[in-house]
Amino acid sequence: MLRPRRVVPFVASLALLLGACSGGGEGVEEVTGGDGADGADGAEGQEGGTLVAAISGQPDQLDPHQTTAYPSFQVLENVYDTLVVPGPEDLEFQPSLATEWEVSDDNLTWTFTLRDDVTFHDGATFDSADVAYSYNRIIDEELANAFRLASVEEIRTPDETTVEIQLSEPTPNLLANIGGFKGMAILPEGAADALDLSNEANGTGPFMLESMNPDSIQLSAYEDYWGEGPFVDGVTFRFISEGTTALTELQAGDVHWTDNIPPQRLESLQAEEGLVVESIASVDYWYWAVNFEREPFSDPNVRNALAFGIDREEIAEAAHFGAATVNQTAISPDSFWAHDYAPYSHDPEQARQFLEDAGVDGLSLGLMVTNEFPQTVTVAEVIASQLGQIGIDVEIQTETFGTWLDRQGQGDFDAFMLGWLGNIDPFGYYHSQHICEGSNNYQGYCSEETDELLNQAATETDQDARRDLYHQAVEKIVDDNSYMYLYNPNVTQAWVESLSGYTIRPDRAINFEEVRLPG
């Protein structure tokens, strides 16, 4: 039986409506902040103090199997574990709750050996039944990441430290599917019956959920954590949507770490004494999309007009001041999976011709953004100015993130803009967003040809052949303007110089397991 420990319900102002946030690399350099001095395991290695981190958005909820919102995962990264985890430098998968794994010759059976020294925050022992429960919950209840387990036929538990995953077809990206982010976290067996997982937590990670209020979430160190650390007494996540405010608090020493940095301040901050400021290439992409279910956006001529009517270079510069790479596909150019395909240029004359071909005049478009991701507001302002030049009136609709998620989930939009974060395998970049019945296909795009290519790529075990299939699929996606891709931003974060042991990552995973504050 589960024994919930220190679980605190969300107050009403944090109980935001559930939706799906578009919001998930090869050879990106690792950057660390500090010397990462050696320490003992668990509580004996703690050096004390509470780390204060400023993030721009509030979690919509804390159920890792339900949420797809990045602010939620910034917290959950420190509370839950997965079987495997991306390494901090090249994102190659490493052991976590699983110590090793092997794949059968026919690529249909994956066998994982589990750690035998892990407990949940309530003291219950972790074993194979928890893994089977977690994955079957996602599958049976068709939760947010069920598409990642679509090829799973059966999950077997021969003993307490062994899990066998039987597949219906080869799934070359299985490790990315089950370990790429904490949406595939392992919960204790029966957790959904014992806890209200939207606002309670019981993980195996380095920190436990301690308390919540409308402005912050507090975590405390888990003294029986199986890994290195934690080396601080706890972590407080403060929700500060305004970047200048977060930066001021960092400079004043009231905050130790933030990823909410005004991009125009990056260059000057890098020279500021007492701060560490790093910016590295990410595996993220940012985009905007129109609602295929609303006229006249189902007309490809109208979508082409929008695609030719925007200037991506101007958009990226306004949003990130040089800390972004313009891209008309999702995957950044330095990746093995990248495809150099860019059929659109900023061509207002051609855009006007497409509108004329569509028989559309005086088009108005509502573009939904959220102030909890301030760059979306900046980008929307640029898009509105650019499309105004071709006679399209853009109404910028700035919502709280909770309202944004709700409207997206209900299809209540003309267009929306956001990003997908933390992608690793091309399946995560493209599949659920663009197949006809995809769980994240909120724009309503459907193409039999695209479906066929994406489904073939998902099971292709030859890497070169798989890459070619994804290249063909993304050309269809771009040509049809399912998403209008904009750019790949850098990961930019700042922390006080006295904080050590922190690693900035290309997948934006925020892990405070090994950080230390001065005694």
C-alpha positions as CSV (number, residue, x, y, z in Angstrom):
1,M,0.0,0.0,0.0
2,L,1.2,3.5,-0.8
3,R,2.1,5.8,2.1
4,P,1.8,9.3,0.8
5,R,4.3,11.6,2.4
6,R,4.1,15.4,2.5
7,V,1.7,15.7,-0.3
8,V,0.0,19.1,-0.6
9,P,-2.9,20.0,-3.0
10,F,-2.7,22.7,-5.5
11,V,-4.5,25.9,-4.5
12,A,-7.2,27.0,-6.9
13,S,-5.1,29.5,-8.8
14,L,-2.7,26.7,-9.8
15,A,-5.3,24.2,-10.9
16,L,-5.0,25.2,-14.5
17,L,-6.9,23.4,-17.2
18,L,-5.2,20.4,-18.8
19,G,-4.2,20.5,-22.4
20,A,-1.2,19.6,-24.6
21,C,1.7,22.0,-24.9
22,S,3.8,21.8,-28.0
23,G,6.4,22.2,-25.8
24,G,9.3,17.5,-25.7
25,G,20.6,16.4,-30.5
26,E,23.6,15.4,-31.9
27,G,27.0,16.4,-30.5
28,V,26.2,19.5,-28.6
29,E,28.9,20.7,-26.2
30,E,28.3,20.3,-22.5
31,V,28.7,23.4,-20.3
32,T,29.0,23.2,-16.6
33,G,28.7,25.9,-14.0
34,G,31.3,25.4,-11.3
35,D,33.7,22.7,-10.3
36,G,31.2,20.0,-9.2
37,A,33.3,18.9,-6.2
38,D,33.0,15.3,-5.1
39,G,30.5,14.4,-2.4
40,A,29.1,11.3,-0.8
41,D,25.7,9.7,-1.7
42,G,22.4,10.8,-0.2
43,A,22.0,13.1,2.8
44,E,25.6,12.7,3.9
45,G,26.7,14.6,0.8
46,Q,24.3,17.6,1.3
47,E,26.0,20.9,1.8
48,G,22.8,22.6,2.7
49,G,20.8,25.6,1.7
50,T,17.7,26.0,-0.6
51,L,18.3,26.6,-4.3
52,V,15.8,29.2,-5.7
53,A,15.1,28.8,-9.4
54,A,13.0,31.3,-11.4
55,I,10.9,29.8,-14.2
56,S,8.6,31.7,-16.5
57,G,5.5,29.6,-16.3
58,Q,3.3,27.7,-13.8
59,P,2.9,23.9,-14.1
60,D,-0.6,23.1,-15.4
61,Q,-0.5,20.0,-13.2
62,L,2.0,17.4,-11.8
63,D,0.8,14.1,-13.2
64,P,3.8,13.2,-15.5
65,H,1.6,10.9,-17.6
66,Q,-1.0,13.6,-18.3
67,T,0.9,16.9,-18.7
68,T,2.9,17.9,-21.7
69,A,3.7,21.4,-20.4
70,Y,7.3,22.3,-20.0
71,P,6.9,24.3,-16.8
72,S,5.5,21.0,-15.2
73,F,8.6,19.1,-16.4
74,Q,11.0,21.6,-15.0
75,V,9.7,20.6,-11.6
76,L,9.1,16.9,-12.3
77,E,12.6,16.4,-13.7
78,N,13.7,16.6,-10.1
79,V,11.0,14.4,-8.6
80,Y,10.6,11.4,-10.9
81,D,12.9,9.0,-12.7
82,T,12.7,7.0,-16.0
83,L,14.3,3.6,-16.9
84,V,16.9,5.3,-19.0
85,V,18.0,8.9,-19.3
86,P,19.7,11.1,-22.0
87,G,23.3,11.9,-21.2
88,P,24.0,15.6,-20.6
89,E,26.4,16.0,-23.5
90,D,25.4,14.0,-26.6
91,L,21.9,12.8,-25.3
92,E,23.0,9.2,-25.8
93,F,20.9,7.0,-23.4
94,Q,22.4,6.0,-20.1
95,P,21.2,3.8,-17.2
96,S,18.8,5.2,-14.7
97,L,16.3,3.0,-12.9
98,A,17.4,0.3,-15.4
99,T,21.1,-0.7,-15.1
100,E,21.3,-2.5,-18.5
101,W,19.1,-3.7,-21.4
102,E,19.3,-6.0,-24.4
103,V,17.3,-6.4,-27.6
104,S,16.4,-9.7,-29.3
105,D,17.6,-10.5,-32.8
106,D,14.2,-9.8,-34.3
107,N,14.1,-6.4,-32.5
108,L,10.7,-7.3,-30.9
109,T,11.7,-8.0,-27.3
110,W,13.6,-5.5,-25.1
111,T,14.8,-6.8,-21.7
112,F,15.6,-4.3,-18.9
113,T,17.5,-5.1,-15.7
114,L,16.4,-2.9,-12.8
115,R,18.2,-1.4,-9.9
116,D,17.5,-3.2,-6.6
117,D,18.3,-0.3,-4.2
118,V,15.6,2.2,-5.0
119,T,12.7,3.4,-2.9
120,F,9.9,5.8,-3.6
121,H,9.5,9.0,-1.5
122,D,6.9,7.2,0.7
123,G,9.4,4.5,1.5
124,A,7.9,1.8,-0.7
125,T,10.4,-0.4,-2.7
126,F,10.7,0.1,-6.4
127,D,10.4,-3.1,-8.6
128,S,9.3,-4.3,-11.9
129,A,5.5,-4.1,-11.0
130,D,5.9,-0.3,-10.9
131,V,7.2,-0.2,-14.4
132,A,4.5,-2.4,-15.7
133,Y,1.8,-0.4,-13.9
134,S,3.2,2.9,-15.2
135,Y,3.4,1.9,-18.9
136,N,0.0,0.0,-18.8
137,R,-1.6,3.1,-17.2
138,I,-0.4,5.3,-20.1
139,I,-1.6,2.7,-22.7
140,D,-4.9,1.6,-21.1
141,E,-6.0,5.1,-20.3
142,E,-4.7,6.6,-23.6
143,L,-2.8,9.3,-21.7
144,A,-0.7,12.0,-23.3
145,N,2.2,9.7,-24.3
146,A,0.3,6.6,-25.3
147,F,1.5,7.1,-28.9
148,R,5.1,6.4,-27.7
149,L,4.0,2.9,-26.6
150,A,1.8,2.2,-29.7
151,S,3.9,-0.8,-30.7
152,V,3.9,-2.4,-27.2
153,E,2.0,-5.7,-27.1
154,E,2.8,-6.8,-23.6
155,I,4.9,-5.9,-20.6
156,R,6.2,-8.9,-18.7
157,T,7.8,-9.0,-15.2
158,P,9.6,-12.4,-14.8
159,D,10.9,-11.2,-11.5
160,E,11.2,-8.1,-9.4
161,T,14.3,-6.7,-11.2
162,T,13.4,-7.7,-14.8
163,V,11.0,-6.1,-17.3
164,E,10.4,-7.5,-20.8
165,I,8.7,-5.2,-23.3
166,Q,7.2,-7.2,-26.2
167,L,6.6,-5.2,-29.4
168,S,4.4,-5.8,-32.4
169,E,6.9,-4.3,-34.7
170,P,10.5,-3.0,-34.5
171,T,10.7,0.3,-32.6
172,P,14.3,1.6,-33.1
173,N,13.5,4.7,-31.0
174,L,12.2,2.8,-27.9
175,L,14.8,4.2,-25.6
176,A,13.8,7.8,-26.6
177,N,10.2,6.9,-26.2
178,I,10.5,5.6,-22.6
179,G,13.4,7.8,-21.4
180,G,13.5,11.0,-23.4
181,F,11.7,13.0,-20.7
182,K,9.8,12.6,-17.5
183,G,6.4,12.2,-19.3
184,M,7.4,8.5,-19.1
185,A,8.2,8.6,-15.4
186,I,7.9,5.5,-13.3
187,L,5.1,5.8,-10.6
188,P,4.5,3.3,-7.8
189,E,2.0,0.6,-8.5
190,G,-1.5,1.9,-7.8
191,A,-0.4,5.5,-7.6
192,A,-3.4,6.9,-9.5
193,D,-5.8,5.3,-7.0
194,A,-3.9,6.4,-3.9
195,L,-3.1,10.0,-4.9
196,D,-4.5,12.9,-6.8
197,L,-1.5,13.0,-9.2
198,S,-2.5,16.3,-10.6
199,N,-1.3,17.9,-7.4
200,E,0.5,15.2,-5.4
201,A,3.7,13.3,-6.2
202,N,5.5,10.1,-5.1
203,G,8.6,9.6,-7.2
204,T,12.1,8.1,-6.9
205,G,14.0,11.2,-7.8
206,P,16.4,13.3,-5.7
207,F,13.7,15.7,-4.4
208,M,10.3,15.3,-2.9
209,L,7.3,17.5,-3.3
210,E,7.0,19.6,-0.1
211,S,4.5,22.4,-0.6
212,M,2.8,24.6,-3.2
213,N,1.3,28.1,-3.3
214,P,0.2,30.4,-6.1
215,D,3.7,31.8,-6.6
216,S,6.0,28.8,-6.1
217,I,6.6,25.1,-5.5
218,Q,8.9,23.8,-2.8
219,L,10.9,20.5,-3.0
220,S,12.9,19.0,-0.2
221,A,15.9,16.6,-0.5
222,Y,15.1,12.9,-0.4
223,E,17.5,11.4,2.1
224,D,17.3,7.9,0.6
225,Y,17.8,8.8,-3.0
226,W,19.6,6.1,-4.9
227,G,21.9,8.3,-6.9
228,E,24.5,11.0,-6.3
229,G,23.3,13.9,-4.2
230,P,21.2,15.8,-3.6
231,F,23.6,18.3,-2.1
232,V,21.2,21.0,-1.1
233,D,18.3,20.9,1.4
234,G,15.7,21.7,-1.2
235,V,14.7,23.6,-4.3
236,T,12.1,26.4,-4.6
237,F,10.7,27.1,-8.1
238,R,9.3,30.6,-8.3
239,F,7.0,31.6,-11.2
240,I,8.3,34.9,-12.6
241,S,6.8,35.5,-16.1
242,E,8.6,38.8,-16.7
243,G,12.2,38.2,-17.7
244,T,13.5,41.6,-16.5
245,T,12.1,40.8,-13.0
246,A,13.7,37.4,-12.9
247,L,17.0,38.9,-14.0
248,T,16.8,41.6,-11.3
249,E,16.2,39.0,-8.6
250,L,19.1,37.0,-9.9
251,Q,21.4,40.0,-9.8
252,A,20.2,40.8,-6.3
253,G,20.9,37.3,-5.1
254,D,17.3,36.5,-4.3
255,V,17.3,33.9,-7.1
256,H,20.2,31.5,-7.8
257,W,19.2,30.2,-11.3
258,T,16.9,31.3,-14.1
259,D,16.2,30.4,-17.8
260,N,14.0,33.5,-18.2
261,I,16.6,36.0,-19.6
262,P,15.7,38.9,-21.9
263,P,17.6,38.0,-25.0
264,Q,18.7,41.5,-25.6
265,R,20.6,41.4,-22.3
266,L,22.6,38.3,-23.1
267,E,25.8,39.9,-24.4
268,S,26.0,42.4,-21.5
269,L,25.2,39.7,-18.9
270,Q,28.0,37.4,-20.0
271,A,30.5,40.1,-18.8
272,E,28.8,40.7,-15.5
273,E,30.8,39.8,-12.4
274,G,29.2,37.2,-10.1
275,L,27.1,35.5,-12.8
276,V,27.5,32.5,-15.1
277,V,25.6,33.0,-18.4
278,E,25.7,30.2,-21.0
279,S,24.0,29.8,-24.4
280,I,24.2,26.5,-26.3
281,A,22.4,25.0,-29.3
282,S,19.2,23.3,-28.4
283,V,17.1,20.5,-29.8
284,D,14.0,22.7,-29.7
285,Y,11.9,24.1,-32.5
286,W,9.4,27.0,-32.6
287,Y,6.6,27.2,-35.1
288,W,3.1,28.5,-35.7
289,A,0.1,26.7,-37.1
290,V,-3.4,27.5,-38.4
291,N,-6.6,25.6,-37.7
292,F,-7.4,23.4,-40.7
293,E,-11.0,23.1,-39.5
294,R,-11.7,26.8,-39.9
295,E,-12.2,28.5,-43.2
296,P,-10.3,29.8,-45.1
297,F,-7.3,28.1,-43.6
298,S,-8.1,24.7,-45.1
299,D,-7.2,26.3,-48.5
300,P,-3.6,25.6,-49.3
301,N,-3.4,28.9,-51.2
302,V,-4.1,30.8,-47.9
303,R,-1.5,28.8,-46.0
304,N,1.0,29.4,-48.8
305,A,0.2,33.1,-48.5
306,L,1.0,33.0,-44.8
307,A,4.2,31.1,-45.4
308,F,5.5,33.5,-48.0
309,G,4.2,36.5,-46.0
310,I,6.5,36.1,-43.0
311,D,10.3,36.9,-42.7
312,R,11.9,34.2,-40.5
313,E,15.2,36.1,-40.2
314,E,13.4,39.1,-38.8
315,I,11.3,36.9,-36.5
316,A,14.3,35.1,-35.0
317,E,16.3,38.2,-34.5
318,A,13.4,40.0,-32.7
319,A,12.8,37.0,-30.4
320,H,16.4,35.9,-29.7
321,F,18.8,38.6,-30.8
322,G,21.1,36.2,-32.7
323,A,20.7,33.3,-30.3
324,A,18.6,31.2,-32.8
325,T,19.0,29.5,-36.2
326,V,16.3,30.0,-38.8
327,N,14.9,26.7,-40.0
328,Q,11.9,25.7,-42.2
329,T,12.0,22.2,-40.8
330,A,12.0,21.1,-37.2
331,I,15.4,19.5,-36.7
332,S,18.5,21.8,-36.2
333,P,21.1,21.7,-39.0
334,D,23.8,20.1,-36.9
335,S,21.8,16.9,-36.4
336,F,22.2,13.6,-38.3
337,W,18.4,13.8,-38.9
338,A,18.5,17.4,-40.3
339,H,17.1,18.1,-43.8
340,D,18.1,21.2,-45.7
341,Y,14.7,22.0,-47.1
342,A,13.6,25.6,-47.3
343,P,11.0,26.2,-50.1
344,Y,9.7,29.6,-48.7
345,S,11.2,33.0,-48.8
346,H,9.8,36.3,-47.6
347,D,7.9,37.3,-50.8
348,P,5.0,39.6,-50.2
349,E,4.1,39.8,-53.9
350,Q,3.8,36.1,-54.1
351,A,1.9,36.0,-50.9
352,R,-0.7,38.5,-52.3
353,Q,-1.0,36.3,-55.4
354,F,-1.8,33.3,-53.4
355,L,-4.5,35.2,-51.5
356,E,-5.9,36.3,-54.9
357,D,-5.9,32.7,-56.2
358,A,-7.8,31.8,-53.0
359,G,-10.4,34.5,-53.6
360,V,-9.7,35.9,-50.2
361,D,-9.7,39.6,-49.4
362,G,-9.7,41.4,-46.1
363,L,-8.6,38.3,-44.1
364,S,-8.5,38.6,-40.3
365,L,-6.6,36.1,-38.2
366,G,-6.5,35.6,-34.4
367,L,-3.0,34.4,-33.3
368,M,-3.0,32.8,-29.9
369,V,0.1,33.2,-27.7
370,T,1.0,33.2,-24.0
371,N,2.7,35.7,-21.8
372,E,4.3,32.9,-19.8
373,F,6.5,32.3,-22.9
374,P,7.3,35.9,-23.7
375,Q,9.0,35.2,-27.0
376,T,5.6,34.1,-28.4
377,V,4.3,37.6,-27.8
378,T,7.3,39.1,-29.5
379,V,7.1,36.8,-32.5
380,A,3.3,37.5,-32.8
381,E,4.0,41.2,-33.0
382,V,6.5,40.7,-35.8
383,I,4.1,38.3,-37.7
384,A,1.3,40.8,-37.3
385,S,3.4,43.6,-38.8
386,Q,4.6,41.4,-41.7
387,L,1.2,40.0,-42.6
388,G,-0.3,43.5,-42.3
389,Q,1.8,44.4,-45.4
390,I,-0.1,41.9,-47.5
391,G,-3.6,42.9,-46.2
392,I,-4.0,40.4,-43.4
393,D,-5.2,41.8,-40.1
394,V,-3.7,39.8,-37.2
395,E,-5.3,40.0,-33.8
396,I,-2.8,39.0,-31.1
397,Q,-4.6,37.0,-28.4
398,T,-2.4,36.8,-25.3
399,E,-3.6,34.2,-22.8
400,T,-2.4,32.7,-19.6
401,F,-0.7,29.4,-20.3
402,G,-3.6,27.4,-18.7
403,T,-6.1,29.2,-21.0
404,W,-3.9,28.7,-24.0
405,L,-3.7,25.0,-23.3
406,D,-7.5,24.8,-22.9
407,R,-8.2,26.7,-26.1
408,Q,-5.7,24.6,-28.1
409,G,-7.2,21.4,-26.8
410,Q,-10.7,22.5,-27.8
411,G,-9.7,23.8,-31.2
412,D,-10.8,27.3,-30.2
413,F,-8.3,29.2,-32.4
414,D,-7.5,30.5,-35.8
415,A,-3.8,30.1,-35.2
416,F,-1.4,29.5,-32.4
417,M,2.4,29.8,-31.8
418,L,4.6,27.9,-29.4
419,G,7.5,25.4,-29.5
420,W,8.4,21.7,-28.9
421,L,11.2,21.4,-26.4
422,G,13.6,18.6,-25.6
423,N,13.3,16.5,-28.7
424,I,15.8,13.7,-29.3
425,D,14.5,11.3,-32.0
426,P,12.7,12.4,-35.2
427,F,9.7,10.4,-34.1
428,G,9.3,12.9,-31.3
429,Y,9.7,15.9,-33.7
430,Y,7.1,14.8,-36.2
431,H,4.9,11.8,-35.5
432,S,2.1,12.7,-33.1
433,Q,2.0,16.2,-34.4
434,H,1.3,15.4,-38.0
435,I,-0.4,11.9,-38.4
436,C,-4.1,12.2,-39.1
437,E,-5.2,11.0,-35.6
438,G,-2.1,12.2,-33.8
439,S,-2.6,13.1,-30.1
440,N,-0.8,16.4,-30.6
441,N,-2.3,17.2,-34.1
442,Y,-4.4,20.1,-32.8
443,Q,-4.2,21.9,-36.1
444,G,-6.2,19.2,-37.8
445,Y,-3.8,18.3,-40.6
446,C,-4.4,14.9,-42.4
447,S,-2.5,13.4,-45.3
448,E,-2.5,9.7,-46.2
449,E,0.9,10.1,-47.9
450,T,2.4,11.8,-44.8
451,D,0.9,9.1,-42.5
452,E,2.4,6.3,-44.6
453,L,5.9,7.9,-44.6
454,L,5.8,8.6,-40.8
455,N,4.6,5.1,-40.0
456,Q,7.2,3.5,-42.2
457,A,9.9,5.6,-40.6
458,A,8.8,4.7,-37.1
459,T,9.7,1.0,-37.7
460,E,12.7,1.3,-40.0
461,T,15.8,-0.1,-38.3
462,D,18.3,1.0,-40.9
463,Q,19.3,4.5,-39.9
464,D,20.0,5.9,-43.4
465,A,16.8,4.5,-44.8
466,R,14.9,5.9,-41.8
467,R,16.4,9.3,-42.3
468,D,15.4,9.3,-45.9
469,L,11.8,8.5,-44.9
470,Y,11.7,11.4,-42.4
471,H,13.1,13.7,-45.1
472,Q,10.3,12.8,-47.4
473,A,7.7,13.2,-44.6
474,V,8.9,16.6,-43.6
475,E,8.8,17.9,-47.1
476,K,5.1,17.0,-47.2
477,I,4.6,18.6,-43.8
478,V,6.3,21.8,-44.9
479,D,4.7,21.9,-48.3
480,D,1.3,21.4,-46.8
481,N,2.0,23.9,-44.0
482,S,0.9,21.6,-41.2
483,Y,3.4,23.6,-39.1
484,M,5.1,26.7,-40.4
485,Y,8.5,26.3,-38.7
486,L,10.4,29.4,-37.7
487,Y,13.7,28.7,-35.9
488,N,15.7,26.6,-33.5
489,P,16.6,28.7,-30.4
490,N,19.6,28.3,-28.2
491,V,19.3,27.2,-24.6
492,T,20.2,30.2,-22.5
493,Q,20.4,30.1,-18.7
494,A,22.1,32.1,-16.0
495,W,23.1,31.3,-12.4
496,V,25.1,32.8,-9.6
497,E,28.8,32.1,-9.7
498,S,28.7,30.5,-6.2
499,L,26.4,27.8,-7.5
500,S,28.4,24.7,-8.6
501,G,27.6,21.3,-10.1
502,Y,25.0,22.5,-12.6
503,T,25.1,21.4,-16.3
504,I,23.2,23.2,-19.0
505,R,21.7,20.7,-21.5
506,P,20.6,20.9,-25.1
507,D,17.3,19.2,-24.2
508,R,16.5,21.8,-21.5
509,A,16.1,19.2,-18.8
510,I,16.5,21.1,-15.5
511,N,18.3,18.7,-13.1
512,F,19.4,20.0,-9.7
513,E,20.6,16.6,-8.4
514,E,24.3,17.6,-8.2
515,V,24.2,21.3,-7.5
516,R,25.8,22.8,-4.4
517,L,25.5,26.1,-2.7
518,P,28.3,27.6,-0.6
519,G,28.2,26.6,3.1
